[in-house]
């Protein structure tokens, strides 16, 4: 069987190399510049630039220099829009559910609340009646804490003003000051803990998912009953969550691996 590299198309490879080189250049380049910097024959560069110009991937800024157009950017935007976070995260959620034997939720921030957009049940007798579309307060849910932890303080204050910190259990944090201290800890450790704060007997751990701009766009969590999700395992499970979230983030385009 032939190796994949045996099917390379040299002309296409060189054309793409030219596009990459032009996109990285701070200044428009001449055919001679490209020839000298990439070692591609001038005749080949000329033909490729003519083709790329005709297809509107590059444009001339004067009589001899070229730069890339916004066409590549637009293609990137169209491609990016097709990346469905639910589709990307689902295999990781299924793996987590099987490995940790807990229910796994994926949530985003919407109108100041954490909203589940995907769910995978754990392979145990205990099942939770949570559902996709369900929303939760940010102060009493693991996913909410994760999503809030990476917002600026002004935005957090605004959310709390519009969504009072209702006490669901005796463990619920109802002080904005304490909540903000907790959020600082989430940023430090890289994961959030919800210890019977939304419902007695139920614990959750959550971690952030980053996009290509380094912004938190979602949170992944595991949910279990207190007798199964022991506090002594919080750090271990938190680290597992962070690793899976790191891989999801990389799939979306985030370059810097999570290291906390």
ZIMO-V403629 format. One record per backbone hydrogen bond with DSSP energy under -0.5 kcal/mol. CO is the residue of the C=O (numbers start at 1). NH is the residue of the N-H. If there is no record, write none. Layout:
co = <CO | CO>
nh = <NH | NH>
//
This chain:
co = <3 | 4 | 5 | 8 | 9 | 10 | 11 | 12 | 13 | 14 | 15 | 16 | 17 | 18 | 19 | 20 | 21 | 29 | 30 | 31 | 32 | 33 | 34 | 34 | 35 | 41 | 42 | 43 | 44 | 45 | 46 | 47 | 48 | 49 | 50 | 51 | 52 | 52 | 53 | 57 | 59 | 64 | 65 | 65 | 66 | 67 | 69 | 70 | 71 | 72 | 73 | 74 | 75 | 76 | 77 | 78 | 79 | 80 | 82 | 83 | 84 | 85 | 86 | 87 | 89 | 89 | 90 | 91 | 92 | 93 | 94 | 95 | 96 | 96 | 97 | 97 | 103 | 104 | 105 | 106 | 106 | 107 | 108 | 108 | 110 | 113 | 114 | 115 | 116 | 118 | 120 | 122 | 131 | 134 | 136 | 137 | 141 | 142 | 143 | 144 | 145 | 146 | 148 | 152 | 153 | 154 | 155 | 156 | 157 | 158 | 159 | 164 | 166 | 169 | 172 | 174 | 175 | 176 | 177 | 178 | 179 | 180 | 181 | 182 | 183 | 184 | 185 | 186 | 190 | 192 | 193 | 194 | 194 | 196 | 199 | 201 | 202 | 203 | 204 | 205 | 206 | 207 | 209 | 209 | 211 | 215 | 215 | 218 | 219 | 220 | 221 | 222 | 223 | 224 | 225 | 225 | 228 | 230 | 231 | 233 | 234 | 235 | 236 | 237 | 238 | 239 | 240 | 241 | 242 | 243 | 244 | 245 | 246 | 247 | 248 | 249 | 249 | 255>
nh = <6 | 7 | 8 | 10 | 13 | 14 | 15 | 16 | 17 | 18 | 19 | 20 | 21 | 22 | 23 | 24 | 25 | 66 | 34 | 35 | 36 | 37 | 38 | 40 | 39 | 45 | 46 | 47 | 48 | 49 | 50 | 51 | 52 | 53 | 54 | 55 | 57 | 58 | 56 | 69 | 67 | 31 | 61 | 62 | 29 | 59 | 72 | 74 | 75 | 76 | 77 | 78 | 79 | 80 | 81 | 82 | 82 | 83 | 84 | 85 | 88 | 89 | 90 | 91 | 92 | 93 | 94 | 95 | 96 | 97 | 98 | 99 | 100 | 101 | 101 | 123 | 223 | 120 | 221 | 117 | 118 | 219 | 110 | 115 | 113 | 110 | 136 | 108 | 133 | 106 | 104 | 124 | 134 | 116 | 114 | 140 | 145 | 146 | 147 | 148 | 149 | 150 | 151 | 156 | 157 | 158 | 159 | 160 | 161 | 162 | 163 | 166 | 168 | 172 | 174 | 176 | 179 | 180 | 181 | 182 | 183 | 184 | 185 | 186 | 187 | 188 | 189 | 190 | 208 | 206 | 195 | 196 | 204 | 171 | 202 | 226 | 196 | 224 | 194 | 222 | 192 | 220 | 217 | 218 | 214 | 211 | 217 | 209 | 107 | 207 | 105 | 205 | 103 | 203 | 228 | 229 | 230 | 233 | 234 | 237 | 238 | 239 | 240 | 241 | 242 | 243 | 244 | 245 | 246 | 247 | 248 | 249 | 250 | 251 | 252 | 253 | 254 | 257>
//
